[in-house]
Amino acid sequence: MAIKSLTDFEFISAVKWLGIRLDKLGSVTYLIQDSLGRNTLRMYKIQLFIQSLFLVLSFELVYLSQFSHADVGTAAHYRTPYLPTACYGNDATQFPSSNLFASAGEGIWDNGAACGRQYLVRCISAAHPRTCIPGQTIQIRIVDRALSSVSRPSRHGATIVLSKTAFRMIARPSTSYINIEFQQV
């Protein structure tokens, strides 16, 4: 069986040197010496290998794309009083029972359109090592504007200012801000 339909001279040379032959159906033929010193040809279909490789790569793409549409920013924290808010005024029912809520920084405020939006947030780094709690992602709800909130954030200019409860779930509270990955749900 001869090599057919290949144009790369170096590839052909390497294939010949290894004793591998390719036919036009995508089969691979190995020239192997058996225990008696006779040359024998063994043919294996690489189609199954290619299909398996495609499945593995497809799975990886799906798995890795979980946060592929996420943005990177910073998060600070703030504490009570939380009322009134720029989104819902003095309505205490605006806060989720889990206390996982936040104020929107100017980058995501969007003239008030951010009110009620929910985000997945996770800590990715901080100025001090081991500040982030590994593997912890929270879902928060925007209830206020950081620039006009009653309680001042621990650091100005943050993308999201988390409630104290939300901040503690993804990072150690001893720091004033963290770097986050966040994605609107």
C-alpha positions in Angstrom: 0.0 0.0 0.0 1.6 3.3 -1.1 1.2 6.8 0.4 -1.3 8.8 -1.6 -2.7 12.3 -1.6 -0.1 13.8 0.7 1.7 17.0 -0.2 3.9 17.6 2.8 7.3 16.1 2.0 8.6 16.2 5.6 5.5 14.4 6.9 5.8 11.7 4.3 9.4 11.2 5.1 8.6 10.9 8.8 5.8 8.5 8.2 8.0 6.3 6.0 10.8 6.4 8.6 8.4 5.2 11.3 7.1 2.4 9.0 3.6 3.8 8.9 1.5 3.9 5.7 -1.7 5.8 5.1 -4.3 4.9 2.6 -6.9 7.2 1.2 -9.6 5.8 3.5 -7.8 7.1 6.6 -6.5 3.7 7.7 -3.1 3.4 9.3 -0.9 0.5 8.4 2.0 -0.4 10.7 5.0 -2.5 9.4 5.9 -4.7 12.4 8.4 -7.5 12.8 6.9 -10.5 14.5 8.8 -12.8 16.8 10.2 -14.8 13.9 11.6 -11.8 12.2 9.0 -11.6 9.5 7.5 -8.3 8.5 3.8 -8.2 9.0 1.3 -5.4 8.3 -1.2 -4.3 10.9 -4.0 -2.0 9.9 -5.9 0.2 12.3 -8.7 2.6 11.6 -7.9 6.1 12.9 -11.5 7.1 12.3 -12.5 5.9 15.8 -9.6 7.7 17.3 -10.6 11.0 15.6 -14.2 10.6 16.7 -13.1 10.0 20.3 -10.8 13.0 20.2 -13.6 15.1 18.8 -15.9 14.0 21.7 -13.2 14.8 24.3 -12.5 18.2 22.8 -16.2 19.0 22.6 -16.6 18.1 26.3 -13.7 20.3 27.2 -15.1 23.3 25.3 -18.5 22.9 27.0 -16.9 22.5 30.4 -14.4 25.4 30.0 -17.0 27.7 28.5 -18.9 27.8 31.8 -17.5 31.2 32.7 -16.4 32.1 29.2 -18.8 35.0 29.0 -17.8 36.4 32.4 -16.3 39.8 33.0 -13.5 40.6 35.4 -13.7 43.5 37.9 -13.3 44.4 41.5 -15.6 44.0 44.5 -15.6 45.9 47.8 -18.1 45.4 50.7 -20.4 47.6 52.7 -22.4 47.2 55.8 -25.7 48.5 57.3 -27.6 50.7 56.9 -28.7 49.5 53.5 -31.9 51.5 53.3 -33.0 53.5 51.4 -31.6 52.2 48.1 -31.5 53.8 44.7 -33.5 50.9 43.2 -36.3 50.3 45.6 -36.3 53.1 48.2 -37.3 52.0 51.7 -38.8 48.7 50.7 -37.2 46.1 53.0 -38.6 43.2 50.9 -36.1 44.0 48.1 -33.3 42.1 49.9 -33.0 38.4 49.3 -33.5 36.3 52.4 -29.9 35.0 52.0 -28.6 38.6 52.2 -26.7 38.0 49.0 -27.1 41.4 47.4 -24.9 44.2 46.1 -24.7 47.8 44.9 -23.7 48.3 41.3 -20.6 50.3 40.4 -20.8 52.8 37.6 -19.5 50.3 35.1 -22.6 48.1 35.4 -25.2 50.7 36.8 -26.5 51.4 33.3 -28.7 54.4 34.4 -30.6 52.2 36.8 -31.2 49.2 34.5 -29.0 47.2 36.7 -31.7 47.2 39.5 -32.8 43.6 40.0 -30.2 42.0 37.8 -28.5 38.9 39.2 -24.9 38.0 38.9 -22.7 35.0 39.6 -19.7 36.2 41.4 -16.5 34.5 42.4 -13.2 35.8 43.9 -10.2 35.2 41.7 -7.4 37.1 43.5 -6.6 39.7 46.1 -3.7 41.7 47.4 -3.0 39.2 50.1 -2.6 35.5 49.5 -5.3 33.0 50.5 -7.9 35.8 50.7 -10.3 34.1 48.2 -12.3 31.1 49.3 -11.6 28.5 46.6 -14.4 27.0 44.6 -17.0 29.4 46.1 -19.4 31.2 43.7 -22.4 33.2 44.8 -25.4 34.6 43.1 -26.2 38.2 44.1 -29.0 40.6 43.3 -28.3 44.3 42.5 -30.4 46.5 44.8 -28.5 49.8 44.9 -26.1 52.2 43.2 -22.6 52.2 44.9 -22.1 55.9 44.2 -25.2 57.0 46.1 -25.6 54.2 48.7 -26.2 55.3 52.3 -23.4 53.1 53.5 -20.0 53.9 52.0 -18.1 51.0 50.3 -14.8 49.7 51.7 -13.2 50.9 48.5 -14.4 53.4 45.9 -14.5 52.6 42.2 -15.4 48.9 42.6 -17.4 47.2 39.9 -19.7 45.6 42.5 -20.0 46.5 46.2 -21.2 43.3 48.0 -23.2 43.1 51.3 -21.0 42.0 54.2 -22.6 38.5 54.1 -22.0 38.1 50.3 -18.4 39.2 50.6 -17.7 36.8 53.5 -19.0 33.9 51.4 -16.3 34.3 48.7 -13.4 36.0 50.6 -11.9 36.6 54.0 -13.4 39.8 55.4 -10.0 41.2 56.5 -9.4 42.8 53.1 -11.2 45.8 51.7 -11.5 44.6 48.1 -10.9 41.6 45.8 -10.7 40.9 42.1 -13.7 39.0 40.9 -15.1 37.2 37.9 -18.8 38.0 37.4 -21.5 37.0 35.0 -25.1 38.2 34.6 -27.6 35.3 35.1 
